[in-house]
Structures are given as C-alpha cells and as structure tokens.
Amino acid sequence: MPARRTLLKAIAAAPVLSALGVPSATAAPSATATVSSAPGIVKPVPPEYFTVRGTNAEARFETFEDTGPLTPVDRFFVRNHTSTPVLDAADWRLTVWGDGLHGRTPVHFTYGQLRDLPSVTRSALIECAGNGRSLYATQQGESVSGTPWTLGAIGAARWRGARLSDVLRLAGIASDAVDVQPRGLDAPYVAGGVDLGRVRRPLSVAKALDDVILAYEMNGEPLPYDHGHPVRLVVPHWVGIASVKWLGDIEVSRTPLASPWSTDYYRLFGAAHPPGGSAPLTRQTLKSAYELPFGATLEAGRTHRLEGRAWSAYAPVRRVDVSTDGGARWRPARLLGPTRHAPWVRWQTPWRPYGPGPVTLLSRVTDAAGNTQPERAVHNTQGYLFDAVVRHSVTVV
C-alpha cells in the first residue's frame, strides 16, 4: 500500500487545469509530408495493404494471410472522424471529473502516473461497428449509409495499460455512479454543418469496472499516433467506437449519459427496429472470412490451401464450416492454434477445383455459446453489425 498512497498524494498535488486541463493537439501533417496517401493519417497506407476511404484506411483482409494472431501495426486499419492529432506524452493529462465522484473535484493523472499503476496486458480485437457494411448492398441488395467497409475494418493487437477500474477508484468513483463517458482529443467532428464536439461515448460503470483498460502500448511498443498515442481506451468485445482514441477526459455521472455517438449514430434504425431506434450498440457480433481477394482467380486441377479467420464477441470460436459450391455442401475447416483466449482464430481447408467457371466460397462460424452466422444480416439504415455468411466469389480457370 505505500506505493498506492504515494501515487494518491502525487495525484492530489497535481495542478487543476482550466477547462478540464486538456492539452493542445497538433493536427496530423499533410499526406505529402508523411508519405501517406490518406489525408490526416500519419503512417504510410500503401495500396498493397490498404484501401483509403476518406479519412480512414481499411486493411486489405487478404494481406493478413502471412500474419499471425496479432495484426502488425503497419497493417492495422485506421478509423478517424477528423485527423490524427500528434500529442506529446510529456504534456498529456487525463482528467476524471463529474458528479459521480466523491467530492465532485476533478482528478488529473499524468502519463507517468498512469504507467506507475499496475499494468495488464490483453489481446483484443478492435472492430468498427460498420465492418462489412458494403455487403448489405452487394450481397443483400439493401441500401445503407456510411463508410463502405468490406471486411478490413478490424485488427487484433496485444494491448498493455492500466485498468480503468483502478483509475476510477483512485479518482473516487461513488457507489451510485451509473455511467462514465470517455472523450478524445482529436478535433471536433462536424456533420451536416453541425459541430458535434469531440468524439465521446458513454460506458456503463459495470463495463468500465470489468475489463476495460487505458492502453499505452500496442504489440509491445508505445501506441502509434494513428492508434491513440499517448493513451486510448480498449473495450474488449464492444464496437470499435467505444475504444476512444487519444483519451483526454472521463466524465463520471450518477445519471445516464449520452452523446451523438450513442443517440444519432451507433444505434440500429430501420423497419426491423423500434421507431426511435435500438438501444446504443455495445457488443460486436461474429464473422468469418477467407483471406483471399474478392474475385480472385484460381487454377483448376490443383489443390489450393484456402485460409481464413473467424471471431465472435460472444464466446470462443468452436468450429468453422466451409462450402466450395455455393452452400450445397458443407464440411468443417481445420482450426489453427488455441481458440479459448484468442481474439480470433485462423482456419484452413484444402480445395481442388476440377473445372473452370465462377464459384462462390462460403464460411460459417459457430461459437461456444451456440451462436452461428445467419444467411442474412438484419438490415439497418446505417449498416452496422453485418454478420451474415459472406458470399465470396472467385473464378476457376
């Protein structure tokens, strides 16, 4: 306990900064200055690894084939609402504030103080809620809005950081607090001429005290700028928007909190949902996919080793079934590596096509809780949570 008391004294002695003490951020250099083909993204996003979509860079899913269970940082997708801010860890402060704290006095943590807390390491996926969005249109003939991701708005990393629960308890979270709302330090987001402010989204206190971490390392290295440097939230199993990057402050409240990212966005709207929309999205869904370009050409008369990945936010992957004839027949794929604690599971199956022509490949994951990918995803107007079996067309020559 002496170390804990020392840290509490240091936190109490930290100066209270005006306007919650958020540091100034420098916008990402221009695309030309960073040898990047995406505006507002710092790292290079070469076309062999990425498809640039506005301020975002989608990973080419087929390029994961030569990677292990973790996604290399240089292939990890980038989801930005505005531009990547370039922040200095030495100037960074995290402010925890709100009526959900005892005494209601803001508490500030420096980068060094955060790193002095006991650390945890978790291997976890970050997956955009809209991953697979374009498949609503191309596969189901349904119109949706938003970035037309295929399957590459996802990546797995080993994240190291402090437990959010430790930070909240040090800050003095009250027993009747119900929500916390982390907010990023990227520039305010403007949509339709309306300034929505900085990206922020509430979490229940129950989730915040469970498995959420304030990550400062990614795959054994300090967080890169595009992935949240110096500190980001990692919220395992939840939609990617919950894992707020460039964390600046956390509001703690005794009453439910909301933001545009829990009211206007990241809810399900449409004929299959309540008139006012679903509850705000929390947990992700389950998917499987071939590590193969859509429309790939494969040679007849030889055996191909088809590979892919499967994942579920509900439970560990139990099995993956594949079809190489459009769903007429299915057989189990071979799972590679452990499944219980892996963020996703690699799988493979041999296939020897005998004649030329178009073929539709399918894969279908089932998890340990009995959830299985459906034939169709339930439509929603913003194209979230696509979970249907993907129809992967190839040509045999």
Number of C-alpha atoms within 10 A of each C-alpha: 6 7 10 13 11 11 18 15 11 14 17 15 11 13 10 14 14 7 8 18 17 18 17 14 16 14 17 21 18 16 16 10 9 17 15 17 20 24 21 23 28 25 21 17 25 17 13 10 20 24 20 18 15 14 17 24 28 26 28 22 25 18 16 23 15 7 10 11 19 19 18 15 18 14 23 26 28 25 24 19 17 21 24 30 24 22 22 15 15 10 12 23 26 24 24 28 25 21 17 23 24 15 11 17 15 23 26 23 23 18 17 12 14 22 16 13 16 11 16 14 17 19 18 20 27 24 25 26 26 23 25 24 26 23 24 25 13 12 15 15 10 14 16 18 13 12 18 18 21 20 25 24 25 21 24 22 21 19 25 24 24 22 24 21 20 16 20 21 12 17 24 20 26 18 11 12 20 20 21 29 25 25 22 24 23 26 17 15 16 13 8 6 7 8 10 15 15 18 25 26 24 24 23 17 21 13 17 20 17 13 16 20 28 27 31 26 22 23 17 12 12 17 21 18 20 23 25 27 24 26 31 25 27 27 26 24 21 22 24 25 23 28 26 24 31 29 27 24 24 22 20 30 24 18 13 14 17 16 16 13 18 20 17 12 15 25 22 26 21 15 12 12 15 11 10 11 18 15 14 17 20 20 17 22 20 24 27 28 24 25 20 20 14 15 14 11 15 17 15 17 14 11 13 14 10 17 21 22 23 25 25 28 19 17 18 21 28 20 19 26 18 23 19 19 14 16 13 7 10 16 12 16 22 16 20 13 11 12 19 13 13 18 25 25 25 25 23 19 17 12 15 14 19 13 11 13 13 14 17 16 20 21 28 25 26 22 21 15 12 11 16 21 21 15 13 14 18 19 21 22 16 20 30 29 26 26 25 23 22 24 20 20 18 18 16 17 14
